[in-house]
Amino acid sequence: MDSYKSGVVRINHCIDKVYSKLSTPSSFKNIANIDGLPEDVKQRIGEIEFGDDSIAFSANPIGKVELKVVERKAPNRIVLQAVQLPIPLKVVFNLAEAGAEATEAEVDIQVELNMFIRPMVQQPLTDGAKKFGELLAMLPYDAM
């Protein structure tokens, strides 16, 4: 399985709050309407559907991708797995306490790719993991 990591990002909220929000995708349902988020982030989030245990979005050329929470290990790890995707794919949130009011987070996209597809999608997956990590750092955890 190939792994594409975001790098560690700092979130200025306690680990329990971050874990609580990230482990419950439905807590993000109204995030696109929150003031203070950059407009490009609001537009991207506005195209995402948040369910009780899932996140769904459109990814060209694949089409609709649904990620379902399959593991919760409080307060450090949340795993989402793709549903009905032709290749095995997981998105793992690894959280670590970085003080009383700070959390370090890393996004790890794990996907099983064959040697023919890997060169074509390696850079987009690397970029996607990095952007996902940056998004985690920008989310307004108090407003959600």
Biotite code that builds the C-alpha atoms (Angstrom):
import biotite.structure as struc

atoms = struc.array([
    struc.Atom([0.000, 0.000, 0.000], chain_id="A", res_id=1, res_name="MET", atom_name="CA", element="C"),
    struc.Atom([1.327, 3.443, -0.916], chain_id="A", res_id=2, res_name="ASP", atom_name="CA", element="C"),
    struc.Atom([1.217, 6.232, 1.649], chain_id="A", res_id=3, res_name="SER", atom_name="CA", element="C"),
    struc.Atom([0.999, 9.986, 0.973], chain_id="A", res_id=4, res_name="TYR", atom_name="CA", element="C"),
    struc.Atom([1.383, 12.187, 4.062], chain_id="A", res_id=5, res_name="LYS", atom_name="CA", element="C"),
    struc.Atom([0.546, 15.826, 4.644], chain_id="A", res_id=6, res_name="SER", atom_name="CA", element="C"),
    struc.Atom([3.348, 16.600, 7.028], chain_id="A", res_id=7, res_name="GLY", atom_name="CA", element="C"),
    struc.Atom([2.578, 17.686, 10.577], chain_id="A", res_id=8, res_name="VAL", atom_name="CA", element="C"),
    struc.Atom([0.318, 20.723, 10.998], chain_id="A", res_id=9, res_name="VAL", atom_name="CA", element="C"),
    struc.Atom([-0.462, 22.572, 14.220], chain_id="A", res_id=10, res_name="ARG", atom_name="CA", element="C"),
    struc.Atom([-4.053, 23.135, 15.299], chain_id="A", res_id=11, res_name="ILE", atom_name="CA", element="C"),
    struc.Atom([-4.599, 25.683, 18.062], chain_id="A", res_id=12, res_name="ASN", atom_name="CA", element="C"),
    struc.Atom([-7.210, 23.664, 19.942], chain_id="A", res_id=13, res_name="HIS", atom_name="CA", element="C"),
    struc.Atom([-6.985, 20.876, 22.494], chain_id="A", res_id=14, res_name="CYS", atom_name="CA", element="C"),
    struc.Atom([-6.759, 17.321, 21.176], chain_id="A", res_id=15, res_name="ILE", atom_name="CA", element="C"),
    struc.Atom([-10.131, 16.303, 22.657], chain_id="A", res_id=16, res_name="ASP", atom_name="CA", element="C"),
    struc.Atom([-11.968, 19.048, 20.752], chain_id="A", res_id=17, res_name="LYS", atom_name="CA", element="C"),
    struc.Atom([-10.141, 18.277, 17.486], chain_id="A", res_id=18, res_name="VAL", atom_name="CA", element="C"),
    struc.Atom([-10.776, 14.529, 17.843], chain_id="A", res_id=19, res_name="TYR", atom_name="CA", element="C"),
    struc.Atom([-14.446, 15.100, 18.683], chain_id="A", res_id=20, res_name="SER", atom_name="CA", element="C"),
    struc.Atom([-15.033, 17.203, 15.576], chain_id="A", res_id=21, res_name="LYS", atom_name="CA", element="C"),
    struc.Atom([-12.986, 15.092, 13.146], chain_id="A", res_id=22, res_name="LEU", atom_name="CA", element="C"),
    struc.Atom([-14.487, 11.790, 14.315], chain_id="A", res_id=23, res_name="SER", atom_name="CA", element="C"),
    struc.Atom([-18.022, 13.060, 13.655], chain_id="A", res_id=24, res_name="THR", atom_name="CA", element="C"),
    struc.Atom([-18.227, 14.181, 9.993], chain_id="A", res_id=25, res_name="PRO", atom_name="CA", element="C"),
    struc.Atom([-21.740, 15.584, 10.465], chain_id="A", res_id=26, res_name="SER", atom_name="CA", element="C"),
    struc.Atom([-20.254, 18.329, 12.678], chain_id="A", res_id=27, res_name="SER", atom_name="CA", element="C"),
    struc.Atom([-18.962, 19.905, 9.438], chain_id="A", res_id=28, res_name="PHE", atom_name="CA", element="C"),
    struc.Atom([-22.371, 20.201, 7.729], chain_id="A", res_id=29, res_name="LYS", atom_name="CA", element="C"),
    struc.Atom([-22.614, 23.990, 8.041], chain_id="A", res_id=30, res_name="ASN", atom_name="CA", element="C"),
    struc.Atom([-18.940, 24.832, 7.781], chain_id="A", res_id=31, res_name="ILE", atom_name="CA", element="C"),
    struc.Atom([-19.209, 26.416, 4.323], chain_id="A", res_id=32, res_name="ALA", atom_name="CA", element="C"),
    struc.Atom([-21.281, 29.213, 5.917], chain_id="A", res_id=33, res_name="ASN", atom_name="CA", element="C"),
    struc.Atom([-18.778, 30.109, 8.644], chain_id="A", res_id=34, res_name="ILE", atom_name="CA", element="C"),
    struc.Atom([-17.212, 33.564, 8.534], chain_id="A", res_id=35, res_name="ASP", atom_name="CA", element="C"),
    struc.Atom([-13.443, 33.781, 8.530], chain_id="A", res_id=36, res_name="GLY", atom_name="CA", element="C"),
    struc.Atom([-12.772, 30.901, 6.150], chain_id="A", res_id=37, res_name="LEU", atom_name="CA", element="C"),
    struc.Atom([-11.170, 31.874, 2.841], chain_id="A", res_id=38, res_name="PRO", atom_name="CA", element="C"),
    struc.Atom([-13.646, 31.916, -0.059], chain_id="A", res_id=39, res_name="GLU", atom_name="CA", element="C"),
    struc.Atom([-11.796, 29.218, -2.037], chain_id="A", res_id=40, res_name="ASP", atom_name="CA", element="C"),
    struc.Atom([-11.997, 26.912, 0.992], chain_id="A", res_id=41, res_name="VAL", atom_name="CA", element="C"),
    struc.Atom([-15.718, 27.647, 1.398], chain_id="A", res_id=42, res_name="LYS", atom_name="CA", element="C"),
    struc.Atom([-16.313, 26.815, -2.261], chain_id="A", res_id=43, res_name="GLN", atom_name="CA", element="C"),
    struc.Atom([-14.451, 23.494, -2.027], chain_id="A", res_id=44, res_name="ARG", atom_name="CA", element="C"),
    struc.Atom([-16.215, 22.534, 1.194], chain_id="A", res_id=45, res_name="ILE", atom_name="CA", element="C"),
    struc.Atom([-19.581, 23.540, -0.259], chain_id="A", res_id=46, res_name="GLY", atom_name="CA", element="C"),
    struc.Atom([-19.257, 20.671, -2.736], chain_id="A", res_id=47, res_name="GLU", atom_name="CA", element="C"),
    struc.Atom([-18.791, 18.076, 0.003], chain_id="A", res_id=48, res_name="ILE", atom_name="CA", element="C"),
    struc.Atom([-21.608, 16.093, 1.615], chain_id="A", res_id=49, res_name="GLU", atom_name="CA", element="C"),
    struc.Atom([-21.226, 15.307, 5.331], chain_id="A", res_id=50, res_name="PHE", atom_name="CA", element="C"),
    struc.Atom([-23.171, 12.393, 6.828], chain_id="A", res_id=51, res_name="GLY", atom_name="CA", element="C"),
    struc.Atom([-23.191, 10.990, 10.356], chain_id="A", res_id=52, res_name="ASP", atom_name="CA", element="C"),
    struc.Atom([-20.247, 8.691, 9.618], chain_id="A", res_id=53, res_name="ASP", atom_name="CA", element="C"),
    struc.Atom([-19.259, 9.644, 6.086], chain_id="A", res_id=54, res_name="SER", atom_name="CA", element="C"),
    struc.Atom([-17.920, 12.312, 3.758], chain_id="A", res_id=55, res_name="ILE", atom_name="CA", element="C"),
    struc.Atom([-18.743, 12.305, 0.021], chain_id="A", res_id=56, res_name="ALA", atom_name="CA", element="C"),
    struc.Atom([-17.288, 14.440, -2.750], chain_id="A", res_id=57, res_name="PHE", atom_name="CA", element="C"),
    struc.Atom([-16.762, 14.452, -6.499], chain_id="A", res_id=58, res_name="SER", atom_name="CA", element="C"),
    struc.Atom([-13.279, 13.596, -7.779], chain_id="A", res_id=59, res_name="ALA", atom_name="CA", element="C"),
    struc.Atom([-12.532, 13.779, -11.484], chain_id="A", res_id=60, res_name="ASN", atom_name="CA", element="C"),
    struc.Atom([-12.220, 11.477, -13.358], chain_id="A", res_id=61, res_name="PRO", atom_name="CA", element="C"),
    struc.Atom([-13.368, 8.928, -10.745], chain_id="A", res_id=62, res_name="ILE", atom_name="CA", element="C"),
    struc.Atom([-16.730, 10.474, -9.959], chain_id="A", res_id=63, res_name="GLY", atom_name="CA", element="C"),
    struc.Atom([-18.335, 10.455, -6.517], chain_id="A", res_id=64, res_name="LYS", atom_name="CA", element="C"),
    struc.Atom([-16.117, 9.220, -3.692], chain_id="A", res_id=65, res_name="VAL", atom_name="CA", element="C"),
    struc.Atom([-17.560, 8.342, -0.297], chain_id="A", res_id=66, res_name="GLU", atom_name="CA", element="C"),
    struc.Atom([-15.328, 7.934, 2.744], chain_id="A", res_id=67, res_name="LEU", atom_name="CA", element="C"),
    struc.Atom([-16.826, 6.170, 5.773], chain_id="A", res_id=68, res_name="LYS", atom_name="CA", element="C"),
    struc.Atom([-15.399, 6.257, 9.292], chain_id="A", res_id=69, res_name="VAL", atom_name="CA", element="C"),
    struc.Atom([-14.203, 2.704, 10.006], chain_id="A", res_id=70, res_name="VAL", atom_name="CA", element="C"),
    struc.Atom([-11.998, 3.296, 13.050], chain_id="A", res_id=71, res_name="GLU", atom_name="CA", element="C"),
    struc.Atom([-12.014, 5.682, 15.986], chain_id="A", res_id=72, res_name="ARG", atom_name="CA", element="C"),
    struc.Atom([-9.264, 5.466, 18.589], chain_id="A", res_id=73, res_name="LYS", atom_name="CA", element="C"),
    struc.Atom([-9.727, 8.397, 20.961], chain_id="A", res_id=74, res_name="ALA", atom_name="CA", element="C"),
    struc.Atom([-8.068, 10.816, 21.009], chain_id="A", res_id=75, res_name="PRO", atom_name="CA", element="C"),
    struc.Atom([-5.330, 10.005, 18.498], chain_id="A", res_id=76, res_name="ASN", atom_name="CA", element="C"),
    struc.Atom([-6.580, 8.236, 15.384], chain_id="A", res_id=77, res_name="ARG", atom_name="CA", element="C"),
    struc.Atom([-9.492, 8.339, 12.957], chain_id="A", res_id=78, res_name="ILE", atom_name="CA", element="C"),
    struc.Atom([-9.617, 6.194, 9.822], chain_id="A", res_id=79, res_name="VAL", atom_name="CA", element="C"),
    struc.Atom([-11.943, 6.739, 6.872], chain_id="A", res_id=80, res_name="LEU", atom_name="CA", element="C"),
    struc.Atom([-12.189, 4.140, 4.123], chain_id="A", res_id=81, res_name="GLN", atom_name="CA", element="C"),
    struc.Atom([-13.484, 4.535, 0.591], chain_id="A", res_id=82, res_name="ALA", atom_name="CA", element="C"),
    struc.Atom([-16.812, 2.871, -0.164], chain_id="A", res_id=83, res_name="VAL", atom_name="CA", element="C"),
    struc.Atom([-17.381, 1.319, -3.614], chain_id="A", res_id=84, res_name="GLN", atom_name="CA", element="C"),
    struc.Atom([-14.117, 2.546, -5.092], chain_id="A", res_id=85, res_name="LEU", atom_name="CA", element="C"),
    struc.Atom([-12.291, 0.167, -7.453], chain_id="A", res_id=86, res_name="PRO", atom_name="CA", element="C"),
    struc.Atom([-9.037, 0.606, -5.491], chain_id="A", res_id=87, res_name="ILE", atom_name="CA", element="C"),
    struc.Atom([-8.517, 0.274, -1.711], chain_id="A", res_id=88, res_name="PRO", atom_name="CA", element="C"),
    struc.Atom([-8.155, 3.757, -0.203], chain_id="A", res_id=89, res_name="LEU", atom_name="CA", element="C"),
    struc.Atom([-7.977, 5.030, 3.391], chain_id="A", res_id=90, res_name="LYS", atom_name="CA", element="C"),
    struc.Atom([-7.561, 8.484, 4.874], chain_id="A", res_id=91, res_name="VAL", atom_name="CA", element="C"),
    struc.Atom([-5.987, 8.384, 8.328], chain_id="A", res_id=92, res_name="VAL", atom_name="CA", element="C"),
    struc.Atom([-5.955, 11.321, 10.760], chain_id="A", res_id=93, res_name="PHE", atom_name="CA", element="C"),
    struc.Atom([-3.144, 10.983, 13.299], chain_id="A", res_id=94, res_name="ASN", atom_name="CA", element="C"),
    struc.Atom([-3.397, 13.426, 16.205], chain_id="A", res_id=95, res_name="LEU", atom_name="CA", element="C"),
    struc.Atom([-0.910, 14.182, 18.977], chain_id="A", res_id=96, res_name="ALA", atom_name="CA", element="C"),
    struc.Atom([-1.232, 16.504, 21.939], chain_id="A", res_id=97, res_name="GLU", atom_name="CA", element="C"),
    struc.Atom([1.082, 19.514, 21.636], chain_id="A", res_id=98, res_name="ALA", atom_name="CA", element="C"),
    struc.Atom([0.245, 21.263, 24.896], chain_id="A", res_id=99, res_name="GLY", atom_name="CA", element="C"),
    struc.Atom([-2.973, 22.019, 26.741], chain_id="A", res_id=100, res_name="ALA", atom_name="CA", element="C"),
    struc.Atom([-4.474, 24.026, 23.871], chain_id="A", res_id=101, res_name="GLU", atom_name="CA", element="C"),
    struc.Atom([-2.720, 22.652, 20.786], chain_id="A", res_id=102, res_name="ALA", atom_name="CA", element="C"),
    struc.Atom([-2.780, 19.543, 18.646], chain_id="A", res_id=103, res_name="THR", atom_name="CA", element="C"),
    struc.Atom([-0.422, 18.289, 15.977], chain_id="A", res_id=104, res_name="GLU", atom_name="CA", element="C"),
    struc.Atom([-2.139, 16.507, 13.112], chain_id="A", res_id=105, res_name="ALA", atom_name="CA", element="C"),
    struc.Atom([-1.015, 14.547, 10.092], chain_id="A", res_id=106, res_name="GLU", atom_name="CA", element="C"),
    struc.Atom([-3.141, 13.233, 7.240], chain_id="A", res_id=107, res_name="VAL", atom_name="CA", element="C"),
    struc.Atom([-2.043, 9.964, 5.666], chain_id="A", res_id=108, res_name="ASP", atom_name="CA", element="C"),
    struc.Atom([-3.698, 8.887, 2.410], chain_id="A", res_id=109, res_name="ILE", atom_name="CA", element="C"),
    struc.Atom([-3.154, 5.155, 1.966], chain_id="A", res_id=110, res_name="GLN", atom_name="CA", element="C"),
    struc.Atom([-3.970, 3.661, -1.403], chain_id="A", res_id=111, res_name="VAL", atom_name="CA", element="C"),
    struc.Atom([-3.170, 0.467, -3.213], chain_id="A", res_id=112, res_name="GLU", atom_name="CA", element="C"),
    struc.Atom([-1.924, 1.347, -6.686], chain_id="A", res_id=113, res_name="LEU", atom_name="CA", element="C"),
    struc.Atom([-0.538, -0.814, -9.441], chain_id="A", res_id=114, res_name="ASN", atom_name="CA", element="C"),
    struc.Atom([2.783, 0.130, -11.010], chain_id="A", res_id=115, res_name="MET", atom_name="CA", element="C"),
    struc.Atom([1.124, 1.551, -14.137], chain_id="A", res_id=116, res_name="PHE", atom_name="CA", element="C"),
    struc.Atom([-1.159, 4.002, -12.335], chain_id="A", res_id=117, res_name="ILE", atom_name="CA", element="C"),
    struc.Atom([1.279, 5.063, -9.591], chain_id="A", res_id=118, res_name="ARG", atom_name="CA", element="C"),
    struc.Atom([3.340, 7.514, -11.710], chain_id="A", res_id=119, res_name="PRO", atom_name="CA", element="C"),
    struc.Atom([0.172, 9.254, -12.950], chain_id="A", res_id=120, res_name="MET", atom_name="CA", element="C"),
    struc.Atom([-1.443, 9.826, -9.551], chain_id="A", res_id=121, res_name="VAL", atom_name="CA", element="C"),
    struc.Atom([1.541, 10.120, -7.220], chain_id="A", res_id=122, res_name="GLN", atom_name="CA", element="C"),
    struc.Atom([1.836, 13.917, -7.438], chain_id="A", res_id=123, res_name="GLN", atom_name="CA", element="C"),
    struc.Atom([-1.915, 14.648, -7.186], chain_id="A", res_id=124, res_name="PRO", atom_name="CA", element="C"),
    struc.Atom([-2.133, 12.387, -4.106], chain_id="A", res_id=125, res_name="LEU", atom_name="CA", element="C"),
    struc.Atom([0.900, 14.061, -2.528], chain_id="A", res_id=126, res_name="THR", atom_name="CA", element="C"),
    struc.Atom([-0.634, 17.492, -3.181], chain_id="A", res_id=127, res_name="ASP", atom_name="CA", element="C"),
    struc.Atom([-4.031, 16.323, -1.924], chain_id="A", res_id=128, res_name="GLY", atom_name="CA", element="C"),
    struc.Atom([-2.599, 15.059, 1.368], chain_id="A", res_id=129, res_name="ALA", atom_name="CA", element="C"),
    struc.Atom([-0.761, 18.347, 1.899], chain_id="A", res_id=130, res_name="LYS", atom_name="CA", element="C"),
    struc.Atom([-3.890, 20.425, 1.178], chain_id="A", res_id=131, res_name="LYS", atom_name="CA", element="C"),
    struc.Atom([-5.954, 18.198, 3.440], chain_id="A", res_id=132, res_name="PHE", atom_name="CA", element="C"),
    struc.Atom([-3.492, 18.837, 6.274], chain_id="A", res_id=133, res_name="GLY", atom_name="CA", element="C"),
    struc.Atom([-3.571, 22.593, 5.645], chain_id="A", res_id=134, res_name="GLU", atom_name="CA", element="C"),
    struc.Atom([-7.377, 22.508, 5.706], chain_id="A", res_id=135, res_name="LEU", atom_name="CA", element="C"),
    struc.Atom([-7.356, 20.786, 9.111], chain_id="A", res_id=136, res_name="LEU", atom_name="CA", element="C"),
    struc.Atom([-5.240, 23.628, 10.497], chain_id="A", res_id=137, res_name="ALA", atom_name="CA", element="C"),
    struc.Atom([-7.678, 26.274, 9.159], chain_id="A", res_id=138, res_name="MET", atom_name="CA", element="C"),
    struc.Atom([-10.956, 24.776, 10.379], chain_id="A", res_id=139, res_name="LEU", atom_name="CA", element="C"),
    struc.Atom([-12.749, 26.870, 13.016], chain_id="A", res_id=140, res_name="PRO", atom_name="CA", element="C"),
    struc.Atom([-13.224, 24.131, 15.637], chain_id="A", res_id=141, res_name="TYR", atom_name="CA", element="C"),
    struc.Atom([-15.031, 26.503, 18.030], chain_id="A", res_id=142, res_name="ASP", atom_name="CA", element="C"),
    struc.Atom([-17.661, 27.508, 15.486], chain_id="A", res_id=143, res_name="ALA", atom_name="CA", element="C"),
    struc.Atom([-18.626, 24.009, 14.425], chain_id="A", res_id=144, res_name="MET", atom_name="CA", element="C"),
])
